[in-house]
Amino acid sequence: QVQLVESGGGLEQPGGSLRLSCVMSGTDFSQYTMGWYRQAPGKEREMVAQISSVNIPHYGDSVKGRFTIFRSNAENTVYLQMNSLKLEDTAIYYCNAWRLGISSVFWGQGTQVTVSS
């Protein structure tokens, strides 16, 4: 059974930093493209960042230059380092995993990030 478990969310002030973690179990983590998505109240879910199985990152326009995605295959974990946080970064952040040839897309339960002064 594949599971994704996020952690690291919380309350931070504007300009601050948070690091999110997502641990994957039940399958071969190294074969998957891993991503972070977020959903704010009243808005659609949007892609924040993705990192391929060969470590190629891709970022949404709203977070470029502020957020960094990286992975540790040894730890079965993908991270999202969030710097220079803005009020509009407030959302529930979800971890996502998919791979070519597999129809299933896996999601974590989400972790709340709140940016407030």
N, C-alpha and C positions, 0 to 999 in steps of 0.2 A: 504494500500500500504506500503510494507516494504521499509524502507530507512536506509542506512548506510552513515553517514557523518563523514569524518575524518578531523582532524585538528592537528596542532602542528608541522608541518614540517617547514623546513627552512635551513639556512646556518649555519654550525658549524665547528669549527676547529678540527683537529685530537686530540683525547684525551678528547674532550668535551662531553656534554650530551644533549639529547633532550627527550621530552616526547610526544608521539603521543596519541591522543584520538579518539575514534570512538563511536558515539552515534547512537543507533538503535531505530527506531520508527516503529509503525504499527503492532507489534506482541509481543509475550511474550519473552522478552530478556532472561529471566532466563532459558529457555528450550534449548537454542542454544549453540553449541560449537562455540567459536569465535576465529578468527585467524588473523594474520598479514602475508601478503605476500609482496614480493618486486620484482621489475623488473628493472634491469639496462639496459642501451642502448646496444642493440645487444645481450642481454642474455635472457634466458627463465625466466619466473616467478618462484620464489622459495618460499617455506614456511619458514617463519622466526620464528614464534611461534604460538602455539594454546593453548587455555584453555577450558576445557570441562565445561559442565553445573554444574558439581560437583567440580569445581576448581582444576582440575588436569592439570598442564601445560606440554607442550612439546616444545622443542626448536630445531631449525636447528643447525647443528654442528658449523657453522661459527659464531654463536652469543652466544653460551653457555658460561655462566660466565660473559657476558657483558650486555645482555638484559634481562629484566624481564617483563613478561606479567601478568596483573592482571585485575580483573573485579569488577564492582560495580553494583549489580543487582538493587539497589535502584536508581541508576542514569542511568540505561540502557546503561552503558558505559564500553568499554574495553580499557585498556591503554597498551602502550608499552613504558617502561622506557629504554632508550638506553644510556648506559655509555661507556666510553673508545672508542668513535667512531673512525673508521678507514676510510681511503679514499675509500676503497672498499664497505663501507656501503652506498655509494651514489646510490640512486635509487628512483623510485616512490614506495611508500608504500601503499598497499591496505588492507582495512579491509574486512573480509570475515565472513559469518555466515551460519551454516547448522545445521540440527538436524535429528536424526533418524526418519524415517517414513514420511519425507517431501522431495519430489524430488527436490525442488528448492534450489539453492545455491545463496546466495545474496552477492553482492560486492558493496563496496563504489567506489567513483570516483577517489580516490587516492590523496596522498599528497607527494610533492617532498621533499626529504631529500638530501642535498648536504653537503658533508664533504670535506673541502678544506682549505689549509693554505694560 
